[in-house]
Amino acid sequence: MGSTVNRRSGWRRAGVAAVLALIIARAAATSILLLPSFGALPSGQRLQCILSSACFREGEFRNVEPTKLFTEQ
């Protein structure tokens, strides 16, 4: 019976460690994604560079060569 208790304790400890790791990873990802550099619209020199790109037409970037979608056969 003692080994059953030890196994349960081990699983519980592993579960707590996994939950803590997920919380820490979520907090780190959230803090990085909230930085002003993520999601900001281009402006100034960066916007001019985008607008002057040969691949940027009709408000979006286009591939120079056609690419197949994975859904096509």
Phi, psi and omega in degrees: 000329181296324180291330177294318179295318179297320178296316179298318180296321178295316179294320180295317179297318178295321178296317178296318179296320179295318179295317178297320179296320178295320179296316180295317179296319179296317179296319179294314180297318180295317181294326178289317182289342178273358177297146183299335182289343178267125174086358179283141177288145180294146177212164176065225184297323179297316178297317179297322178296318179295312182296330181272357180291138179293337181273351182262107180225143176054038175082008178208160178281141178239144175289142179292320179248143179297143179238145178275142173278154179295337182279344178281152179262000000 
